[in-house]
Amino acid sequence: MNSQSILVEKSFEQAEKEILIEVMESSKSILESFKFRMIFGVNLDTSKSEKTAEGLKDFRAKNWDNNISREQAYKKYLNIY
């Protein structure tokens, strides 16, 4: 019985480590997104920001392929550039 509790505790510790790594990576990504938006917003005036957003919207409308998965679509767009 004692060996079972040790196994369960080790399994939990491993799962906890993996979850914490995922949480940290997600948190870093979110912070980088905020950082980018703040720098982007400071360096562009509103007309350029609106023009960029409109251009992105047009690009997505023209190039988005609904026949493939989202992951495949992102890979496709990365290969375009």
Biopython code that builds the backbone (N, CA, C, O; Angstrom):
import numpy as np
from Bio.PDB.StructureBuilder import StructureBuilder

atoms = [
    (1, "MET", "N", (0.829, -1.195, 0.000)),
    (1, "MET", "CA", (0.000, 0.000, 0.000)),
    (1, "MET", "C", (0.868, 1.251, 0.000)),
    (1, "MET", "O", (0.563, 2.231, -0.681)),
    (2, "ASN", "N", (1.947, 1.209, 0.768)),
    (2, "ASN", "CA", (2.839, 2.350, 0.871)),
    (2, "ASN", "C", (3.477, 2.667, -0.483)),
    (2, "ASN", "O", (3.629, 3.837, -0.832)),
    (3, "SER", "N", (3.855, 1.629, -1.254)),
    (3, "SER", "CA", (4.464, 1.856, -2.566)),
    (3, "SER", "C", (3.477, 2.498, -3.529)),
    (3, "SER", "O", (3.880, 3.277, -4.393)),
    (4, "GLN", "N", (2.188, 2.186, -3.397)),
    (4, "GLN", "CA", (1.173, 2.795, -4.246)),
    (4, "GLN", "C", (1.069, 4.292, -3.978)),
    (4, "GLN", "O", (0.960, 5.080, -4.917)),
    (5, "SER", "N", (1.102, 4.691, -2.721)),
    (5, "SER", "CA", (0.991, 6.107, -2.401)),
    (5, "SER", "C", (2.208, 6.876, -2.893)),
    (5, "SER", "O", (2.080, 8.031, -3.298)),
    (6, "ILE", "N", (3.394, 6.256, -2.867)),
    (6, "ILE", "CA", (4.599, 6.906, -3.382)),
    (6, "ILE", "C", (4.478, 7.072, -4.894)),
    (6, "ILE", "O", (4.828, 8.121, -5.436)),
    (7, "LEU", "N", (3.986, 6.042, -5.573)),
    (7, "LEU", "CA", (3.805, 6.107, -7.021)),
    (7, "LEU", "C", (2.820, 7.211, -7.388)),
    (7, "LEU", "O", (3.071, 7.984, -8.314)),
    (8, "VAL", "N", (1.721, 7.290, -6.680)),
    (8, "VAL", "CA", (0.718, 8.314, -6.950)),
    (8, "VAL", "C", (1.307, 9.703, -6.701)),
    (8, "VAL", "O", (1.066, 10.630, -7.474)),
    (9, "GLU", "N", (2.075, 9.844, -5.625)),
    (9, "GLU", "CA", (2.673, 11.134, -5.304)),
    (9, "GLU", "C", (3.686, 11.548, -6.381)),
    (9, "GLU", "O", (3.737, 12.716, -6.766)),
    (10, "LYS", "N", (4.485, 10.600, -6.863)),
    (10, "LYS", "CA", (5.452, 10.905, -7.925)),
    (10, "LYS", "C", (4.730, 11.272, -9.215)),
    (10, "LYS", "O", (5.145, 12.189, -9.924)),
    (11, "SER", "N", (3.657, 10.563, -9.519)),
    (11, "SER", "CA", (2.878, 10.869, -10.715)),
    (11, "SER", "C", (2.292, 12.271, -10.616)),
    (11, "SER", "O", (2.299, 13.029, -11.586)),
    (12, "PHE", "N", (1.783, 12.606, -9.433)),
    (12, "PHE", "CA", (1.219, 13.936, -9.240)),
    (12, "PHE", "C", (2.304, 14.998, -9.381)),
    (12, "PHE", "O", (2.084, 16.032, -10.011)),
    (13, "GLU", "N", (3.474, 14.747, -8.796)),
    (13, "GLU", "CA", (4.569, 15.721, -8.884)),
    (13, "GLU", "C", (4.987, 15.936, -10.335)),
    (13, "GLU", "O", (5.256, 17.068, -10.738)),
    (14, "GLN", "N", (5.043, 14.873, -11.117)),
    (14, "GLN", "CA", (5.394, 14.997, -12.534)),
    (14, "GLN", "C", (4.320, 15.785, -13.285)),
    (14, "GLN", "O", (4.632, 16.666, -14.086)),
    (15, "ALA", "N", (3.070, 15.464, -13.022)),
    (15, "ALA", "CA", (1.969, 16.190, -13.668)),
    (15, "ALA", "C", (1.999, 17.657, -13.272)),
    (15, "ALA", "O", (1.774, 18.534, -14.106)),
    (16, "GLU", "N", (2.275, 17.925, -12.008)),
    (16, "GLU", "CA", (2.348, 19.306, -11.519)),
    (16, "GLU", "C", (3.458, 20.075, -12.243)),
    (16, "GLU", "O", (3.258, 21.227, -12.630)),
    (17, "LYS", "N", (4.615, 19.455, -12.426)),
    (17, "LYS", "CA", (5.725, 20.100, -13.134)),
    (17, "LYS", "C", (5.336, 20.427, -14.568)),
    (17, "LYS", "O", (5.605, 21.523, -15.059)),
    (18, "GLU", "N", (4.702, 19.470, -15.234)),
    (18, "GLU", "CA", (4.289, 19.679, -16.625)),
    (18, "GLU", "C", (3.253, 20.795, -16.738)),
    (18, "GLU", "O", (3.313, 21.618, -17.651)),
    (19, "ILE", "N", (2.314, 20.815, -15.813)),
    (19, "ILE", "CA", (1.283, 21.856, -15.820)),
    (19, "ILE", "C", (1.911, 23.224, -15.568)),
    (19, "ILE", "O", (1.563, 24.198, -16.236)),
    (20, "LEU", "N", (2.823, 23.303, -14.619)),
    (20, "LEU", "CA", (3.484, 24.578, -14.318)),
    (20, "LEU", "C", (4.292, 25.080, -15.513)),
    (20, "LEU", "O", (4.323, 26.283, -15.775)),
    (21, "ILE", "N", (4.945, 24.174, -16.237)),
    (21, "ILE", "CA", (5.677, 24.577, -17.439)),
    (21, "ILE", "C", (4.721, 25.160, -18.472)),
    (21, "ILE", "O", (5.008, 26.198, -19.069)),
    (22, "GLU", "N", (3.587, 24.497, -18.686)),
    (22, "GLU", "CA", (2.593, 24.991, -19.644)),
    (22, "GLU", "C", (2.046, 26.359, -19.221)),
    (22, "GLU", "O", (1.886, 27.254, -20.050)),
    (23, "VAL", "N", (1.764, 26.508, -17.937)),
    (23, "VAL", "CA", (1.235, 27.781, -17.429)),
    (23, "VAL", "C", (2.258, 28.899, -17.628)),
    (23, "VAL", "O", (1.903, 30.005, -18.035)),
    (24, "MET", "N", (3.515, 28.612, -17.344)),
    (24, "MET", "CA", (4.570, 29.621, -17.516)),
    (24, "MET", "C", (4.717, 30.014, -18.979)),
    (24, "MET", "O", (4.843, 31.198, -19.290)),
    (25, "GLU", "N", (4.702, 29.036, -19.882)),
    (25, "GLU", "CA", (4.818, 29.341, -21.309)),
    (25, "GLU", "C", (3.633, 30.176, -21.783)),
    (25, "GLU", "O", (3.806, 31.122, -22.552)),
    (26, "SER", "N", (2.438, 29.833, -21.331)),
    (26, "SER", "CA", (1.251, 30.608, -21.704)),
    (26, "SER", "C", (1.328, 32.023, -21.152)),
    (26, "SER", "O", (1.003, 32.986, -21.847)),
    (27, "SER", "N", (1.756, 32.147, -19.907)),
    (27, "SER", "CA", (1.880, 33.467, -19.284)),
    (27, "SER", "C", (2.889, 34.327, -20.034)),
    (27, "SER", "O", (2.644, 35.509, -20.274)),
    (28, "LYS", "N", (4.020, 33.738, -20.403)),
    (28, "LYS", "CA", (5.033, 34.482, -21.155)),
    (28, "LYS", "C", (4.489, 34.930, -22.502)),
    (28, "LYS", "O", (4.754, 36.051, -22.937)),
    (29, "SER", "N", (3.733, 34.068, -23.164)),
    (29, "SER", "CA", (3.149, 34.418, -24.457)),
    (29, "SER", "C", (2.161, 35.567, -24.319)),
    (29, "SER", "O", (2.141, 36.477, -25.147)),
    (30, "ILE", "N", (1.352, 35.525, -23.287)),
    (30, "ILE", "CA", (0.379, 36.592, -23.054)),
    (30, "ILE", "C", (1.097, 37.906, -22.787)),
    (30, "ILE", "O", (0.719, 38.944, -23.328)),
    (31, "LEU", "N", (2.131, 37.864, -21.955)),
    (31, "LEU", "CA", (2.892, 39.079, -21.653)),
    (31, "LEU", "C", (3.569, 39.638, -22.900)),
    (31, "LEU", "O", (3.598, 40.853, -23.095)),
    (32, "GLU", "N", (4.110, 38.767, -23.743)),
    (32, "GLU", "CA", (4.735, 39.224, -24.987)),
    (32, "GLU", "C", (3.687, 39.872, -25.907)),
    (32, "GLU", "O", (3.982, 40.852, -26.591)),
    (33, "SER", "N", (2.486, 39.330, -25.919)),
    (33, "SER", "CA", (1.411, 39.923, -26.723)),
    (33, "SER", "C", (1.068, 41.322, -26.227)),
    (33, "SER", "O", (0.914, 42.250, -27.021)),
    (34, "PHE", "N", (0.950, 41.468, -24.910)),
    (34, "PHE", "CA", (0.673, 42.787, -24.343)),
    (34, "PHE", "C", (1.807, 43.751, -24.654)),
    (34, "PHE", "O", (1.565, 44.901, -25.019)),
    (35, "LYS", "N", (3.034, 43.292, -24.512)),
    (35, "LYS", "CA", (4.204, 44.129, -24.788)),
    (35, "LYS", "C", (4.171, 44.602, -26.245)),
    (35, "LYS", "O", (4.380, 45.782, -26.525)),
    (36, "PHE", "N", (3.908, 43.677, -27.163)),
    (36, "PHE", "CA", (3.847, 44.038, -28.574)),
    (36, "PHE", "C", (2.756, 45.067, -28.835)),
    (36, "PHE", "O", (2.978, 46.050, -29.542)),
    (37, "ARG", "N", (1.579, 44.839, -28.262)),
    (37, "ARG", "CA", (0.469, 45.779, -28.482)),
    (37, "ARG", "C", (0.788, 47.161, -27.924)),
    (37, "ARG", "O", (0.436, 48.178, -28.523)),
    (38, "MET", "N", (1.457, 47.190, -26.771)),
    (38, "MET", "CA", (1.807, 48.480, -26.177)),
    (38, "MET", "C", (2.818, 49.219, -27.053)),
    (38, "MET", "O", (2.655, 50.410, -27.321)),
    (39, "ILE", "N", (3.859, 48.516, -27.499)),
    (39, "ILE", "CA", (4.879, 49.147, -28.351)),
    (39, "ILE", "C", (4.276, 49.530, -29.691)),
    (39, "ILE", "O", (4.537, 50.619, -30.203)),
    (40, "PHE", "N", (3.473, 48.646, -30.259)),
    (40, "PHE", "CA", (2.814, 48.906, -31.539)),
    (40, "PHE", "C", (1.926, 50.136, -31.432)),
    (40, "PHE", "O", (1.936, 50.998, -32.310)),
    (41, "GLY", "N", (1.151, 50.212, -30.338)),
    (41, "GLY", "CA", (0.240, 51.335, -30.146)),
    (41, "GLY", "C", (0.955, 52.650, -29.923)),
    (41, "GLY", "O", (0.460, 53.697, -30.339)),
    (42, "VAL", "N", (2.115, 52.621, -29.273)),
    (42, "VAL", "CA", (2.872, 53.850, -28.998)),
    (42, "VAL", "C", (3.515, 54.396, -30.266)),
    (42, "VAL", "O", (3.583, 55.609, -30.460)),
    (43, "ASN", "N", (3.980, 53.509, -31.117)),
    (43, "ASN", "CA", (4.741, 53.924, -32.296)),
    (43, "ASN", "C", (3.895, 54.211, -33.530)),
    (43, "ASN", "O", (4.419, 54.702, -34.530)),
    (44, "LEU", "N", (2.620, 53.920, -33.482)),
    (44, "LEU", "CA", (1.756, 54.187, -34.638)),
    (44, "LEU", "C", (0.631, 55.131, -34.260)),
    (44, "LEU", "O", (0.058, 55.044, -33.173)),
    (45, "ASP", "N", (0.329, 56.027, -35.172)),
    (45, "ASP", "CA", (-0.838, 56.863, -34.922)),
    (45, "ASP", "C", (-2.099, 56.085, -35.294)),
    (45, "ASP", "O", (-2.013, 55.012, -35.891)),
    (46, "THR", "N", (-3.244, 56.613, -34.950)),
    (46, "THR", "CA", (-4.495, 55.861, -35.130)),
    (46, "THR", "C", (-4.803, 55.556, -36.588)),
    (46, "THR", "O", (-5.339, 54.491, -36.893)),
    (47, "SER", "N", (-4.474, 56.475, -37.496)),
    (47, "SER", "CA", (-4.787, 56.220, -38.907)),
    (47, "SER", "C", (-3.969, 55.044, -39.444)),
    (47, "SER", "O", (-4.489, 54.219, -40.196)),
    (48, "LYS", "N", (-2.687, 54.962, -39.062)),
    (48, "LYS", "CA", (-1.865, 53.836, -39.508)),
    (48, "LYS", "C", (-2.329, 52.540, -38.851)),
    (48, "LYS", "O", (-2.329, 51.486, -39.487)),
    (49, "SER", "N", (-2.715, 52.611, -37.611)),
    (49, "SER", "CA", (-3.199, 51.431, -36.904)),
    (49, "SER", "C", (-4.473, 50.902, -37.562)),
    (49, "SER", "O", (-4.618, 49.697, -37.767)),
    (50, "GLU", "N", (-5.390, 51.807, -37.889)),
    (50, "GLU", "CA", (-6.633, 51.402, -38.552)),
    (50, "GLU", "C", (-6.349, 50.835, -39.939)),
    (50, "GLU", "O", (-6.979, 49.863, -40.357)),
    (51, "LYS", "N", (-5.398, 51.444, -40.652)),
    (51, "LYS", "CA", (-5.041, 50.972, -41.985)),
    (51, "LYS", "C", (-4.429, 49.567, -41.909)),
    (51, "LYS", "O", (-4.724, 48.709, -42.741)),
    (52, "THR", "N", (-3.580, 49.345, -40.910)),
    (52, "THR", "CA", (-2.972, 48.024, -40.715)),
    (52, "THR", "C", (-4.035, 46.982, -40.388)),
    (52, "THR", "O", (-4.009, 45.878, -40.933)),
    (53, "ALA", "N", (-4.965, 47.320, -39.506)),
    (53, "ALA", "CA", (-6.029, 46.391, -39.137)),
    (53, "ALA", "C", (-6.901, 46.061, -40.337)),
    (53, "ALA", "O", (-7.290, 44.908, -40.526)),
    (54, "GLU", "N", (-7.209, 47.059, -41.145)),
    (54, "GLU", "CA", (-8.024, 46.837, -42.343)),
    (54, "GLU", "C", (-7.281, 45.961, -43.349)),
    (54, "GLU", "O", (-7.880, 45.080, -43.967)),
    (55, "GLY", "N", (-5.974, 46.200, -43.517)),
    (55, "GLY", "CA", (-5.164, 45.388, -44.421)),
    (55, "GLY", "C", (-5.112, 43.931, -43.972)),
    (55, "GLY", "O", (-5.198, 43.014, -44.790)),
    (56, "LEU", "N", (-4.970, 43.729, -42.672)),
    (56, "LEU", "CA", (-4.952, 42.368, -42.134)),
    (56, "LEU", "C", (-6.294, 41.679, -42.353)),
    (56, "LEU", "O", (-6.348, 40.501, -42.709)),
    (57, "LYS", "N", (-7.368, 42.420, -42.139)),
    (57, "LYS", "CA", (-8.711, 41.875, -42.347)),
    (57, "LYS", "C", (-8.900, 41.475, -43.819)),
    (57, "LYS", "O", (-9.445, 40.410, -44.109)),
    (58, "ASP", "N", (-8.450, 42.325, -44.738)),
    (58, "ASP", "CA", (-8.546, 42.021, -46.171)),
    (58, "ASP", "C", (-7.706, 40.805, -46.540)),
    (58, "ASP", "O", (-8.138, 39.943, -47.304)),
    (59, "PHE", "N", (-6.490, 40.751, -45.980)),
    (59, "PHE", "CA", (-5.610, 39.611, -46.252)),
    (59, "PHE", "C", (-6.259, 38.312, -45.805)),
    (59, "PHE", "O", (-6.251, 37.322, -46.535)),
    (60, "ARG", "N", (-6.818, 38.320, -44.611)),
    (60, "ARG", "CA", (-7.469, 37.106, -44.106)),
    (60, "ARG", "C", (-8.663, 36.721, -44.973)),
    (60, "ARG", "O", (-8.862, 35.544, -45.273)),
    (61, "ALA", "N", (-9.449, 37.702, -45.370)),
    (61, "ALA", "CA", (-10.628, 37.412, -46.186)),
    (61, "ALA", "C", (-10.234, 36.811, -47.530)),
    (61, "ALA", "O", (-10.908, 35.906, -48.023)),
    (62, "LYS", "N", (-9.156, 37.301, -48.125)),
    (62, "LYS", "CA", (-8.728, 36.819, -49.436)),
    (62, "LYS", "C", (-8.009, 35.479, -49.369)),
    (62, "LYS", "O", (-8.113, 34.673, -50.294)),
    (63, "ASN", "N", (-7.289, 35.238, -48.297)),
    (63, "ASN", "CA", (-6.387, 34.083, -48.260)),
    (63, "ASN", "C", (-6.786, 32.967, -47.319)),
    (63, "ASN", "O", (-6.165, 31.904, -47.344)),
    (64, "TRP", "N", (-7.784, 33.163, -46.501)),
    (64, "TRP", "CA", (-8.132, 32.128, -45.531)),
    (64, "TRP", "C", (-8.743, 30.945, -46.247)),
    (64, "TRP", "O", (-9.682, 31.094, -47.029)),
    (65, "ASP", "N", (-8.206, 29.770, -45.976)),
    (65, "ASP", "CA", (-8.668, 28.535, -46.607)),
    (65, "ASP", "C", (-9.467, 27.735, -45.586)),
    (65, "ASP", "O", (-8.889, 27.153, -44.667)),
    (66, "ASN", "N", (-10.766, 27.699, -45.732)),
    (66, "ASN", "CA", (-11.628, 26.994, -44.783)),
    (66, "ASN", "C", (-11.592, 25.476, -44.955)),
    (66, "ASN", "O", (-12.149, 24.746, -44.135)),
    (67, "ASN", "N", (-10.944, 25.003, -46.006)),
    (67, "ASN", "CA", (-10.908, 23.563, -46.274)),
    (67, "ASN", "C", (-9.825, 22.830, -45.480)),
    (67, "ASN", "O", (-9.790, 21.600, -45.477)),
    (68, "ILE", "N", (-8.949, 23.566, -44.816)),
    (68, "ILE", "CA", (-7.882, 22.930, -44.044)),
    (68, "ILE", "C", (-7.986, 23.355, -42.583)),
    (68, "ILE", "O", (-8.681, 24.316, -42.253)),
    (69, "SER", "N", (-7.293, 22.632, -41.718)),
    (69, "SER", "CA", (-7.348, 22.944, -40.291)),
    (69, "SER", "C", (-6.639, 24.265, -40.013)),
    (69, "SER", "O", (-5.865, 24.747, -40.840)),
    (70, "ARG", "N", (-6.903, 24.839, -38.864)),
    (70, "ARG", "CA", (-6.290, 26.103, -38.470)),
    (70, "ARG", "C", (-4.758, 25.979, -38.426)),
    (70, "ARG", "O", (-4.036, 26.872, -38.870)),
    (71, "GLU", "N", (-4.285, 24.855, -37.883)),
    (71, "GLU", "CA", (-2.830, 24.647, -37.796)),
    (71, "GLU", "C", (-2.204, 24.595, -39.192)),
    (71, "GLU", "O", (-1.156, 25.197, -39.429)),
    (72, "GLN", "N", (-2.839, 23.884, -40.100)),
    (72, "GLN", "CA", (-2.332, 23.801, -41.470)),
    (72, "GLN", "C", (-2.387, 25.171, -42.151)),
    (72, "GLN", "O", (-1.497, 25.521, -42.926)),
    (73, "ALA", "N", (-3.427, 25.933, -41.860)),
    (73, "ALA", "CA", (-3.563, 27.263, -42.458)),
    (73, "ALA", "C", (-2.422, 28.169, -41.996)),
    (73, "ALA", "O", (-1.837, 28.882, -42.811)),
    (74, "TYR", "N", (-2.099, 28.151, -40.708)),
    (74, "TYR", "CA", (-1.004, 28.976, -40.214)),
    (74, "TYR", "C", (0.326, 28.575, -40.841)),
    (74, "TYR", "O", (1.142, 29.434, -41.177)),
    (75, "LYS", "N", (0.547, 27.265, -41.001)),
    (75, "LYS", "CA", (1.772, 26.808, -41.665)),
    (75, "LYS", "C", (1.810, 27.312, -43.105)),
    (75, "LYS", "O", (2.858, 27.727, -43.602)),
    (76, "LYS", "N", (0.657, 27.271, -43.766)),
    (76, "LYS", "CA", (0.577, 27.743, -45.147)),
    (76, "LYS", "C", (0.929, 29.228, -45.223)),
    (76, "LYS", "O", (1.687, 29.636, -46.103)),
    (77, "TYR", "N", (0.394, 30.033, -44.320)),
    (77, "TYR", "CA", (0.658, 31.462, -44.341)),
    (77, "TYR", "C", (2.099, 31.779, -43.986)),
    (77, "TYR", "O", (2.673, 32.733, -44.511)),
    (78, "LEU", "N", (2.693, 30.982, -43.092)),
    (78, "LEU", "CA", (4.103, 31.186, -42.767)),
    (78, "LEU", "C", (4.980, 30.902, -43.974)),
    (78, "LEU", "O", (6.004, 31.556, -44.172)),
    (79, "ASN", "N", (4.580, 29.929, -44.779)),
    (79, "ASN", "CA", (5.350, 29.606, -45.989)),
    (79, "ASN", "C", (5.209, 30.670, -47.074)),
    (79, "ASN", "O", (6.079, 30.795, -47.936)),
    (80, "ILE", "N", (4.131, 31.428, -47.039)),
    (80, "ILE", "CA", (3.933, 32.513, -48.020)),
    (80, "ILE", "C", (5.014, 33.571, -47.833)),
    (80, "ILE", "O", (5.508, 34.154, -48.799)),
    (81, "TYR", "N", (5.368, 33.806, -46.587)),
    (81, "TYR", "CA", (6.336, 34.859, -46.292)),
    (81, "TYR", "C", (7.612, 34.262, -45.838)),
    (81, "TYR", "O", (8.560, 34.987, -45.538)),
]
sb = StructureBuilder()
sb.init_structure("model")
sb.init_model(0)
sb.init_chain("A")
sb.init_seg("    ")
for serial, (resi, resn, name, xyz) in enumerate(atoms, 1):
    if name == "N":
        sb.init_residue(resn, " ", resi, " ")
    sb.init_atom(name, np.array(xyz, "f"), 0.0, 1.0, " ", f" {name:<3s}", serial, name[0])
structure = sb.get_structure()
